[in-house]
Amino acid sequence: MAEQKNVYGNPLTPCCYDPMTGWLRDGFCKTDNRDAGVHTVCAEMTEQFLSFTKSGGNDLSTAHPPFFPGLKPGDRWCLCVSRWRDAFVAGVAPPVVLTATHQKS
């Protein structure tokens, strides 16, 4: 896989290793042609965003062992571009870590 770039055109920096995030579960918000959701936005979770996404049917705060630990405020996670945009429109978008956000976003 070719080196993937952030929104500044530089190499992506890690989003988070604990919990392990990313479409490829490598800690980076990388993408490939199988990533229909485009999980490329590295965001720091907030209580408002976690409540918003849960109310929309995407519960990121509940653990599903052993594969998903559940997220809490302060965790970083690679979000789908469309979910972040929906949260932005609703006024609850979590902060974005631009150096770890893919340029495809």
N, C-alpha and C positions, 0 to 999 in steps of 0.2 A: 504494500500500500504506500503510495506517495505521501510525503510529508504534508500534513494538513495544517492550515494557517488559521490564525485568529482574525478578528475584525480589523486589526491593524496591519495585516499582511505578514506578521511574524509567526514563528512556530507556536502552536498551541502550548499553553502551560497546563499543568494538571488542574482539574476542577476539584476532585476529592477522591481520596483513597479509603476513607473511613467515615461514612459508608462508601463502599466501592460503587462508583457511578459510571455512566457512559453507556451508549448503545452497545459498545464492545466490551463493557465491564472491565475497562483498563484504567479508569480514573480520569479519562479525557473525554471531551464532548466531540469525539470524532464521529463521522458518519460514513455510510456506504450506500450502495444502490438498494439494499434490503431495508433500510431505515425509513419506512413510510411516514413515520411520525416526525422525522427530522429532529432528533434529540440533540440539539446543538447549542442551546443557551445554558451557560453555567450561571446558576442563580443561587443566592443565599436564601434559604427558606425563612419565611416569617409565619407567625400564627395566622395572620389574615389570609395569606396565600394558601396555606394548608387547609384552612376552613373552606375557602372558596373552591379549591379544586376537589375537595371531598364532596361538597354540595353539588358539584357537577358530575359526580360519578367516578372520579379518579382519586381514590383515597390513598394518599402518599404517607399518611401518618400512622397507619396501622401496620404492624409487623406481619409478615407472612414467611415464617421460618421454613427452611433454612436460607432461602434465597433473597428475601427482602427484609431488612431490619426495621422498617418504618422510619420516617423522618421526623425531626423536631426542629423548632426554630434555631437558626444558626448553622444547620447542616447545609452543605453545598450539594447541588444535584443538577444533572443535565436534563433540562426540560425540553419538551417539544416547543418549537417556535409558535405554533398556533395556540397552545395553552398559555404561554407567556403573554401573547398578544391579547387573548381573551381577558386575562387578569389585568393587563394594562388598561384596556377599555373599561373594565369594572373598577379601576382605581385601586387595585390590590396587588399590582405586579411586584414580585420580589426583586431586590437589587441584583444587578447583573455584574459578573466578574468578566470584564471585557477581554482580558488577556487569555482567558480560558474559554471564551465563546467563539465558536467556529465562524469563519467568514461567510459561510453559506446562510447564516442567520439573517 
